[in-house]
Amino acid sequence: MSKPSPHGWLILDKPRELSSTQAVGAVKRNLREGGYAKTKVGHGGTLDPLAEGVLPIALGEATKLAGRMLDASKIYEFTIQFGAETDTLDSEGQVVEQTDRRPPMAAIAAVLEHFTGDIEQVPPKYSALKVDGKRAYDLARAGEEVELKTRAVTIHALTFAGDRQDAELDSAFATTAGRPDPYDPSAPLELADAVTLTAHVSKGTYIRSLARDIARALGTLGHVTYLRRTKAGPFAENQAISLDKLNEIGKGAGLQDLLLPLEAGLDDIPALKLDLESAQAVRQGRVISGLPQTDGLYFAKLAATPVALMEITGGTAKVVRGFNLPDVAE
């Protein structure tokens, strides 16, 4: 007899060179080899093969929440190598333009605030966006000219990675006594061949485009040589497991210590406790009326069992997404 299909989240620390689709395949293979019944598996936001880090993998009923994960904000750490721009905007591509110019660290510090908040960016032509029904990267690889429209995104925060604290950088362009003026030719400047930044961004943001635009704003060129996602929605890198740890599942290791519950993807949504009668009504798709809660989205549950995502309007709750899970409370 096979083990029952699991429901919840595996947070994979995706290594470089592995695609998100391959990561989903690896999870399916390990569940199958570990003796689990056929399980629906999906991921919560594509990572480029060159990128590494947090990749939420949804199992079973949690796949119904994968779309919400696509809409969640993300945090990335990335390195911009100055001096060259590539056609892919990362180190996998061909160099298309070069320059000897290198930006001062003070200038980098000063320009970051101009890329914070609501900005517009043009996605990379080597991206999965569709142009006339075809993937942009397929058109680019075929040598066709690709023109992508500017899109609005939000950069919630953009800082130097790590613990760099530099008062001179924080006041980079101040010229008051005791502070260097970056435009003073007699002042020593720390020039950067590369810089590593941390960005907290909205959905739809392309870090490669952000790196390109930062470099150009600094009067130079640049491309991404390192990209790591450290957080995706509620999931952080300290919750992520390695590919080696994932492969142990296929060799018989228990899943219970690695699997996060379905509701881990809903930590920003208030709970709505149901009794048995109302839970049965919700499972039949019926509305619940006379609720005192304010309007908004709620996570309805019967004891510890997830029942549905529900939208409350004027005291009436309607099912947005139901979960077909065994009732452990009975």
N, C-alpha and C positions, 0 to 999 in steps of 0.2 A: 504494500500500500504506500502511495506517495504521501508526503507531508502536505498539509493544506497550503493553499496559496497565501503568501504573506501580503499584508497591507501596511504601507508606511513609506519611509524615506531612507534610502542609503545615500550618504553624502560622500562622494568619491573625490579624493585628491587626484584629479586627472593629471597624468604625466604628459610631457611634451610628446609630440608626434602621434598621439592617439586622438582620433576624432571623437566627437560626442556620440556619433552613431555607433562607432566601434565600442565605446564605453557601455552603451546600452546593450550591445550584443554580448559583451563580456559578463554583464550582470545576468542576462538570460541564460547564458551557458552555465554559469556557476550555480544558478538556482536549479537548472535541469540536472546537472551532475550531482548536486547535493540532495536530490531526491524530492524536490518540491513539485507540486502540481503546476501545470501551465499557468503562468502569471503574466498579466499585462504589465509592460515596463515602458517608461518614457522619461525624458529628461526635462529639467526646468530651466532651459536657456543654453543655447549653443556656445561652446568655447572653440575658438580656432585650434587646429592641430598644433600650431606653434605655442599656444597659450597653455598654462597649467593652472591647477588650483581647484577651487570649489565648484563641483558639478552635482547639483541635486538630482538624484535618480528616484523617480516615483514608482512605487510598486502597487499593483492591485487598484483598490479604490482611490488611493492617493493620486493616481494619474488624472483624476477628475480635477485636481488642483494644479496641474502642471501649467495650465494657461495663466493662472494667477502669478506663478513664479516668473513667467516671462515678463509680466508687467512690473515686477518688483525692482527696486533700486539695487545696484551692485557696487562693490568696492574693488578696485584694482590697484596693483602696484606695477609700475612699468618703467622701463628705461628707454630714454631717447638718446640715440647716438647721433651726434651732430656732424655735419660735413657732407652728407649724401642723402638723397631721397630716392627711394626705390619704387618700382611700379606697383608693388603690393603694399607699400608703406611699412614693411617689416623686413627682417633679414633674409627671408626666403626669396625675395624678388630680385630683379635686375636693377642695377643702379641706372637712373635716368638723368640725374643731374648731380653735380658735385660743387663744393665751395671750400675754400680755405678758412672761411670766417668761423670763429668760435665765440659764443656769447659769454659775457662776464656773468658770474654767479649772481651778482647784484641785479643784473638786468633780468635774469630768470625769475628771481624772487619778486621783482616788481611786476612782471607781466602776468603772473599767475592769477591775480585778482581780476584781470580782464577776461579770463576764461572761466570765471566762477559765476554761477547764477544761470539765467536763461540765455543760451547762445544758439547760434545756427551753425551747422556744419554740413559739408558735402561728404557722404559716405564713400569709402574706398571703392574703386571700380572692381577690385577683386573682393566681392562680398556676395552674400546669398540673396540680396535683393533682386527682384524680378524687373526686367525691362522688356515690355511687349511680350510678356509670358515666358521669357527666358532668364535664367540666372545670370547676373552681371558677370560673375567670374567665368562662366562658360563663354560669354561673348568676348571678354577680355583675352582669354586664352586663345580664342580663334582669331585674334588680331583685329577685331572690330572696335570701332570707337564707341566708348560707353560714356553716356552723360547721365549722371544721377542728380536728382533734384535736391536742393538744400532742405534740410529738415531741422526743426526746432527740438532741442534737447536741454536738459538741465544738469549742470554740474553743481552738486550740493556742496562739495568741498574739494579743494585742490591744494596739496601741500607737498613739501619735500618729504620723502619717505624716511623712516627711521626717526631718530631723536635729535636730528640736527637743530640746534638752537643758535642763531646768529643774529645778534642785535643789529649789526651793520646791514645784514640783508633785510631785516624787517623795516629798516628806514633807508632803503637803498638809495633813494634819490634825494635825501635830505642834504642840504649844504651848510647847515648850521655848524658852529664851532665844534670840533672834535669828531665830526662825521665826514666820511670820505664822499667826494663827488665823483660818481662813475664816469662823468664826462671830462674830468680833469686829466689831461694826458700825463701829468706828473705823478698821479696817484697809482699805486700798484693795483692791478686788477687780477682777480682769480678767474681765469678763463676755463671753461668747461668743455671737455671733449664729449662728455655724456652726463646725464642727470637722471636720477631715479625719483619718481613722484608717486604719490598716492592720490587716487581720484575716487570720490563717491558720486556716482552718476545715475541718471534716470534710465529707464528702458530706452532702447534705440540708440544709445550713445556708442560711437565707434572710437575706441581708444587710439587706434592707428590714425584716424583723422585728427583727433585732438593733438597727438604728437606732431603730426605734419604742420598743423596750424600754429602751434606754439613755436616750433622752430622757425617758421616763416615770419612770425611776428617779431622774432629776435634778430631778423636780418640774416638768417642762415637757413640751412636745410637739415632735415633729420628723419630718422625712421626708428621704429620700435625693434629693440633687440631682445627684450625680456618683458613678458607679460604674465602676471599671476593674478587670478581672482581670489581675493581673501574673504569675500562675503557675497552671498546671493540671497536677497530677501532676509529671512530670519536665520539662515544657515551660515555659520562661520567656519574658518579653516580648522579650529580646534575640535570640530565635530567630524571632520573628514577622515576617511580611511584610505589607506594606500591600495594600490592594485594588488600587491602581495596579500594583504589582509582579505581583500575581496576573493582572491583565488582560494583561500582556505575554506570558504563556504562550499566550494565544489568538491573539497576533499573531506567534507563531513563536519566541519566546524559549525557551531551553533550560530544562528542568525540573530537570536534575541538580544545579544549584547551590542550588535551593530546597527540594528534597525530602529529608527526613530518613529514614533507614532504618527499617524496621519495628521493629527492636530498640531504637530510641530510646525507645519507649514501655515498655521492659522494663528500664530501667537499675537497678532495685532488685532484680532477680532474678538469681541466680547462673547461669552458663552450664554446660551439660553437653555436653562434646565427644563426638561420635559418630564411629565409623568408617563406611565405606561399607556394611558388612553390617548394622550395628545401625541405621543411618539407613533402610535399606530396610525393616527389620522395623518400625520406628516408623511409617513411611509406610503400612504395611499394617495399622496399629492394634494390633500385637502388643506385649506387655510385654517389658521388659528386666530380667533378674534378676542378682543377684550384684554389685550396685553398692556401692561403699564410702561414698558420700555420705550425709550425714545426711538425715533426713526433711524434706520441704518441696517447694516449687514450684521448678522449674528450666526454663531456656530451652535446649532442645536444638538443636544446630546441627552441620552437617557442614561443616567448614572455615568459610567465611564465610556459608554459606547457612542461614537459619532453617528448622528442620524441624518443631518442635512445642513447645508448653508441656507439661511433664510433671510429674506428682506422684510423688515418691519416698516409699515407705513400706516400712520394713524391708528396704531394699536392692533393692526392685522398683519400676520406673518404669512408670507408666501414662500414656497420652496424655490430656491435658485438652483440648487444642486443636491440631489439626494445621494446617500451612501448606502450601499447594500452590504452591510456587515452583520455578522452573527451577534445576537444580543447576549452579551456576557452577563447582563444584569439579571436575566431570568433564570 
